[in-house]
Amino acid sequence: MAPPVGVTVSLGEVVHWVREVTGLAHAERVAEAGRDPWRRFDLEPPLRAFGPGAGDFREYLARDTRVVAATPRDVADWLLGCRYAEDTQLLGEHDLWLHPATFELVRSGDCEDFSLWAWRKLVESGHEAAFVVGMRPIPGAPRGRHAWVTYHDEGGRYFLLDAVERSLERMIRPVAEVRGHYEPQVGVDGDCRRFVFAGLFGESWGRQLRLRRARASGA
């Protein structure tokens, strides 16, 4: 689709438009999935790309919660007291994401519920944190989707927090140490801006999604 008549656009925007309409940019993203699934693209995926149970991420940051967790260690320590349960077991639903306030009451849920709570607490404590959904290949197990959190500490170091792990040492690890064990696809930051990783384009359904340029901060 060409820019509207009479609208002034920059050279960079024209180049972006040409690369998109010719399919060149998409082909490069597909190729990048095999090289580095962790590469981030500021393209906004539809909410359904996160899973059928996903809701408006702004709602997960709304409503009061009771637990105070000022540091990633606080987050991990509280989560170690929670119980993992599939949605069908806990709620009788195939995929239903619990609001963090609800999760605090039941202290039970699956990876999305654990990770949404961890994401909210890290955002509240001022960390640059993202809620991420992708794949976590486990030897001997069926390939399935998983949710986790990434964040930067005060020194700018990049960490992955896998909220359903049952030890502190495995729950919080530098991304550099575990990036080969996780394949991110979609994420959302603390401002509720959705984005994609190159790993999304390793999936046939991911290559078929309609994406748009991510909105600017505060938009």
N, C-alpha and C positions, 0 to 999 in steps of 0.2 A: 504493500500500500504506500503510495507516494505521500509526501508531506502536503498538508492542505495549501491551496493556492493563497498567496499573500502572507504566508507565515515565514518569518526569517529563521533559518536554521544555520548552525555552525558547520564548518567543514567536517569536523569530527562526527557530527550527527548524520551527515550525508554518507560518510564512509561506513558508519555503523549500519545505516539503512541498506546500503548496497550489499554489504556482507551478509546481512540477514536474508534479504529477498533472493539472493543468488544461491543461498544454501552453504556458502563457504564457511561462515561462522559455525553453523550447526555441524558440518563435517569435522571441523577442528575440535569441537567439544566432544564429539563421539570418539575421535582418535585419542583425546586426552584421557578419556575414561580408562584406557588400557595403560597409559603411562603414569598418571597420578590422579587417582580417584578423589584425592583430598583437595584438588584445586577448586577454588571457589569462584563462582560466576554470580554477578549481581543481576540475576534474572529471577523474577518472581513466579514461583510455581502456584498452581491452584491449591486450595486448602486440602482437597482430596488426595493430593500427592503424599500427604503425611499419613494417611490411613482413614478408613471410613468413620472412625470414632472421633476424629479431630474436630475441635470447635474453634471459635474465634479466640486467638491467642491473647487478645486484650482482656478477655474475660478471665483467663487464668491468672492474670496479674491484678484483677479487681477482687473486691470482697476482702474483709479482714481475715487474717489467719492468726493463730495464737503462738506458735512456736517461733522463738527467736534463734536464728543461726547466723552469727556474724562472720564466720570464716568457713572455708571449704571443709576444714576438719570438723567444725560444729555440724555442718550438713551431713557429713559421712557418719559421725557418731550417732546422730539421731536416726538415720536410715538403717543402721545396723540393728536397731530394735524393731524394725518393721518386717512383715511377713510377705513373701512373694505369693501371689495367687493369680491364676488366669481369670479373665473376665467371665468366662462361662462358669467357672467354679464360684467366684465371689458374687457375681451380679446376674448370672443367667443370661448374659448378653454376649454376642460374638466379639464386639469391640466397642467399649464404652470408656471414655477417658474421664477419670475423676478430677474434679476441681481440687487444687491443693488444700483448700479448707476442709473438704470432705475427706481427703486422704489423711489429714492429721487426726481425724476422728476415728477412722477405721484402721489406720496404720497397716493397711494391706492393699495390694494391687499388683499390677504387672509393670513392665519396664517403662511404659509411657507415664503411668501414674507416679512412679518413683522419680522419674527424670523431670517431669513437669514441676514437681515440688522442689527438687534440687535447683532447677533453673530459676524458679521464682525467688528462692532464698538468696542465690548468688546475685541476681539482679538487684534485689533489695539491699544487699550489702555493698553495692557499688562496683561489682565485678563486671567486666566485659564478658558476658556469658551467652551461649547459644544452646538452644534445644535442637538436637539433631536426630533424624531418623535415617536409617540405612540398613546395611547388611552386616552381620557379624558371623562370618563363616566359622563353624566349629567342626573340627575333624570328627567324622563318624556320626554327625547329626544332620538332619535335613536343613537345607539352606532356607533361612527365614529372616524376617526383618527384626530390627532391634532399635531401641531408642537410648540415647545417652546425652550427656552435656559436655560442652567444651568451655573453657574459660581461660583468661589470662590473669596471672597473679600481679601483685604490685610491681614486680620486677620485669613484667612483660613476658614471662615464660608461659608457654602454651600447654595446658593440661586437659586430659580427658577424665571425666568422672562417670564411671559406669555404676549407676546407683543401685543396681540389684546385686552387685558383687557382695560377698559376705565377709570380706576382710578389708581393713583400711588400705593395706598395701596393694590390693588388686582394684580397689574402688577408685583411687586417685593415682594416675600415672602420667608422666609426660607424653604428649602426643607423639613425639619422636620415637618413643619406645614401643608404641602399640599401633602405629598407623598401618602396619601390615596386617593387623588382625581385625580392622574395622574398615568398612566401605561406606562412607557417608553419601547420602543422596540429596536430602533437603534439610534446611535449617531455618531457624527464626531467631533473631537477636533480641536484645533487651528492649528495643524500641518497637518490637513486633513486626519488623521488616523481614519478609520471607526471602530466601535465596536458595540457590542450588549448588551442589558440588558436581564435579565431573563424573563421579560415580553414578549419578542418575542416568547418564547416557550409556551406561553399560547394560541397561535394561531396555527391552523392546518397548515396554509401556512408557518408560521415561523418555525415549526418543520421540514418542508420539504426542507428548504433552504440549499444549500451547502455553508458551511462556511470554512474559512481557518484562520490559526493563523495570528493575526495582525502583520504588519511589525513593526520593531523597529523604534524609533524616528530618523528622518534623513535618513531613508532608502528610 
